């Protein structure tokens, strides 16, 4: 009997993973099927709890991946987990469900996968050029990214000299600040409440050359538009990264239009997407999928082949 790998999302039937997962399983020699479970945004807690109970109770269930509902699932069903990893406890969210010996284990992997994606797109020595990191948006993706950088700094890895974070209101910035205080965050952080894209433009224009700008707002995928205007002035020699791998992604269109003029490197979220899924697939199935090398490249090519 094939195992069951669950996928909690909003519209999972439309996800590319419905095509990619079976091909990955064939490549890895694993018998497993992907089952999507859809929730509206901020569904009732009882729905999240019932879905987690279903994961635990279904024969052959091995766990799964959670996208949009990471915070809500843990809030509604936290007592159903035998344990949580450090990141899940710090971030108050769970992205990976893994069944082991009949018990459910939870993990939050976004801090690791965002770090892998950043390290893949930032050339060696880039931070030595004096650039800073701008995270547009202070939601879960940005908070997880800072946690990954905190761990990189503790390992002596290159990190930016300063991080800037924007948000439309102070609440998420306060949540990030509280986490940083708990973990003893050592990288200086400047927060900016930006009421609109014009105010975000001003933050971008004040950055030093060779900075890294990240769209972590979800704009361009979950909702239309960009956190910046078309008139934004990019710091020269910077890297512009959209965490989204699909959708109109006007943030990337804006940067592409200024690529030559401002000497920009423009990156989409494809590697981040593949890191996110391969990390959970590896954890749930109990296999090793290195973040670099032949196997990762092969799985990435297989995934890209479904996007044509």
C-alpha positions in Angstrom: 0.0 0.0 0.0 1.3 3.4 -0.9 1.8 5.9 1.9 -0.2 9.1 2.1 1.5 12.5 2.2 -0.8 15.4 3.1 -0.7 18.9 1.6 -2.6 21.6 3.6 -3.2 24.7 1.5 -5.9 27.0 0.0 -6.3 25.5 -3.5 -4.1 22.4 -3.6 -5.7 20.9 -6.7 -4.2 23.8 -8.7 -0.7 23.4 -7.3 2.2 22.3 -9.5 3.0 19.8 -6.7 0.1 17.6 -7.9 2.2 17.0 -11.0 5.6 17.1 -9.4 5.1 14.9 -6.4 4.4 11.7 -8.3 7.4 12.2 -10.6 9.6 12.8 -7.5 8.4 9.6 -5.9 9.2 7.7 -9.1 12.6 9.2 -9.2 13.2 8.4 -5.5 11.7 4.9 -5.8 9.0 5.6 -3.1 5.4 4.5 -3.2 3.4 7.5 -2.0 0.4 9.6 -3.0 -0.2 13.3 -2.4 -3.6 14.2 -0.8 -4.5 17.9 -0.7 -6.7 19.4 2.0 -8.0 22.9 1.3 -9.0 25.5 3.9 -10.2 29.1 3.4 -8.0 31.7 4.9 -8.5 31.7 8.7 -10.8 28.7 8.7 -12.5 27.7 12.0 -10.1 26.1 14.5 -12.2 22.9 14.4 -11.4 22.4 10.7 -7.7 22.5 11.3 -7.9 20.2 14.3 -10.0 17.7 12.4 -7.5 17.6 9.5 -4.6 17.0 11.9 -6.6 14.2 13.6 -7.2 12.7 10.1 -3.4 12.7 9.5 -2.9 10.8 12.7 -5.7 8.3 12.2 -5.4 7.4 8.5 -3.5 4.1 7.9 -0.4 4.6 5.9 -0.3 8.3 6.7 3.3 9.6 7.0 2.9 13.3 7.5 2.9 16.2 5.1 3.5 19.9 4.3 1.5 23.0 5.4 1.7 26.2 3.4 -0.6 29.1 4.3 -2.1 27.8 7.5 1.1 27.2 9.6 0.2 29.4 12.5 -3.5 28.4 12.6 -2.8 24.6 12.5 -0.5 24.8 15.5 -2.8 27.1 17.4 -5.7 24.7 16.8 -4.0 21.4 17.3 -0.8 21.9 19.2 -1.7 19.4 21.9 -1.9 16.6 19.2 1.8 16.8 18.6 4.2 14.5 20.5 6.8 17.1 20.1 7.9 20.2 18.1 11.3 21.3 17.0 12.9 24.5 18.3 11.9 26.5 15.2 8.2 25.6 15.6 8.2 26.6 19.2 10.0 29.9 18.4 7.9 30.8 15.4 4.6 29.4 16.8 4.0 27.6 13.5 4.4 24.2 11.9 5.1 23.6 8.2 6.1 19.9 8.4 4.0 17.0 9.8 5.8 13.7 10.4 4.4 10.5 11.7 6.8 8.3 13.6 5.8 5.1 15.5 2.2 6.3 15.5 3.0 9.7 17.0 2.8 13.1 15.2 5.9 15.3 15.2 6.0 18.9 14.0 8.6 21.2 12.6 9.0 24.6 11.1 11.5 24.5 8.3 11.1 28.0 6.7 14.1 29.4 8.6 16.3 26.7 7.1 14.9 26.8 3.6 15.0 30.6 3.3 18.6 30.5 4.5 19.4 27.9 1.8 17.8 30.0 -0.9 19.6 33.2 0.2 23.0 31.4 0.3 22.3 30.0 -3.2 21.6 33.4 -4.8 24.1 35.6 -2.9 27.7 35.2 -4.3 30.6 34.6 -2.0 31.9 37.9 -0.7 28.8 39.9 -1.5 28.2 41.0 2.1 31.8 42.3 2.2 30.7 45.0 -0.2 28.8 46.8 2.5 25.2 46.1 1.3 22.3 45.6 3.7 19.3 43.4 3.6 15.8 44.7 3.1 12.8 42.4 3.9 9.7 43.9 2.5 6.9 42.6 4.7 7.2 41.4 8.3 5.1 38.2 8.1 6.1 34.7 8.8 8.5 34.4 5.9 10.5 37.4 7.0 10.5 36.4 10.6 11.7 32.9 9.6 14.4 34.4 7.4 15.8 36.4 10.3 15.9 33.3 12.4 17.9 31.5 9.7 20.3 34.4 9.6 20.6 34.4 13.4 21.7 30.8 13.1 24.1 31.5 10.2 25.7 34.3 12.3 26.2 31.9 15.2 28.0 29.5 12.9 30.3 32.3 11.7 28.7 32.4 8.2 28.6 35.7 6.3 25.5 37.8 7.1 24.5 41.4 6.4 25.7 44.2 8.6 22.1 45.5 9.0 18.6 44.2 8.3 15.7 46.6 7.4 12.1 45.4 7.7 9.0 47.1 6.4 5.4 46.6 7.4 2.1 48.4 6.9 1.5 48.4 10.7 3.7 48.1 13.8 2.1 44.8 15.1 4.2 42.4 13.1 7.3 44.4 13.6 6.7 44.2 17.4 6.3 40.4 17.0 9.6 40.1 15.2 11.3 42.3 17.8 10.0 40.2 20.6 11.4 37.0 19.0 14.7 38.7 18.4 14.9 39.7 22.1 14.2 36.1 23.2 16.9 34.6 21.0 19.6 37.3 21.5 19.6 38.4 17.9 22.9 40.1 17.1 22.4 41.6 13.7 21.2 45.2 13.9 17.6 45.7 12.7 15.9 48.9 11.6 12.1 48.7 11.2 10.0 50.9 9.0 6.2 51.4 9.1 5.4 52.1 5.4 1.9 53.1 4.8 2.1 52.7 1.0 4.5 51.8 -1.8 5.9 55.3 -2.0 7.1 55.1 1.5 8.7 51.7 0.8 10.4 53.3 -2.2 12.1 55.8 0.2 13.5 52.9 2.3 14.9 51.3 -0.9 16.5 54.5 -2.1 18.3 55.0 1.2 20.0 51.6 1.1 23.7 51.4 0.3 25.0 49.8 -3.0 25.1 46.0 -3.2 22.1 45.5 -0.9 19.7 42.6 -1.1 15.9 43.4 -1.5 13.4 40.7 -0.8 9.7 40.7 -1.5 8.3 38.7 1.4 4.8 40.3 1.2 3.1 37.7 -1.0 2.2 40.5 -3.4 2.4 39.1 -6.9 1.1 35.7 -6.0 -1.5 35.8 -3.2 -2.7 39.3 -4.2 -1.8 41.5 -7.2 0.8 44.2 -7.4 4.1 45.0 -5.8 5.2 46.6 -2.5 7.2 49.2 -4.6 6.2 51.6 -7.3 7.5 51.6 -10.8 9.6 54.7 -10.0 11.7 53.1 -7.2 15.4 53.9 -7.3 17.4 50.7 -6.6 20.8 50.8 -5.0 23.4 49.9 -7.6 24.8 46.4 -7.7 22.0 45.0 -5.7 20.2 41.6 -5.7 16.4 41.7 -6.0 14.7 38.5 -4.9 11.0 37.7 -5.1 10.1 34.8 -2.8 7.3 33.9 -5.2 8.0 31.4 -7.9 4.7 31.9 -9.8 2.1 34.5 -10.6 2.5 37.9 -12.4 5.2 39.0 -9.9 5.2 42.7 -10.8 8.1 43.1 -8.3 10.3 41.2 -10.7 9.0 43.0 -13.7 9.9 46.3 -12.1 13.5 45.2 -11.3 14.0 43.7 -14.8 13.2 47.1 -16.3 16.1 48.6 -14.3 18.5 45.6 -14.4 21.1 47.1 -16.8 20.7 50.7 -15.6 21.3 49.8 -11.9 23.4 46.7 -12.4 20.9 44.4 -10.7 20.7 40.7 -10.2 17.0 39.6 -10.4 16.0 36.3 -8.8 12.7 34.5 -8.5 11.6 32.1 -5.8 12.1 28.8 -7.7 14.9 27.5 -5.6 13.1 28.5 -2.4 10.1 26.5 -3.6 12.2 23.5 -4.3 14.1 23.8 -1.0 10.9 24.1 0.9 9.4 20.9 -0.7 12.5 18.8 -0.7 13.2 19.6 2.9 9.8 18.4 4.0 9.7 15.4 1.7 13.1 14.3 3.1 12.0 14.8 6.7 8.7 13.0 6.3 10.0 10.1 4.3 13.1 9.8 6.4 15.6 10.1 3.5 18.5 12.4 2.7 18.1 15.0 0.0 21.2 17.2 0.1 20.6 20.9 -0.6 23.3 20.9 -3.2 24.4 18.4 -5.8 23.2 15.9 -8.4 20.0 14.7 -6.6 18.8 18.2 -5.8 19.5 19.4 -9.3 17.7 16.3 -10.8 14.6 16.9 -8.7 14.6 20.6 -9.6 14.8 19.8 -13.3 11.9 17.3 -12.9 9.9 20.0 -11.2 10.6 22.5 -13.9 9.6 20.1 -16.6 6.0 20.2 -15.3 5.9 24.0 -15.6 6.1 24.2 -19.4 
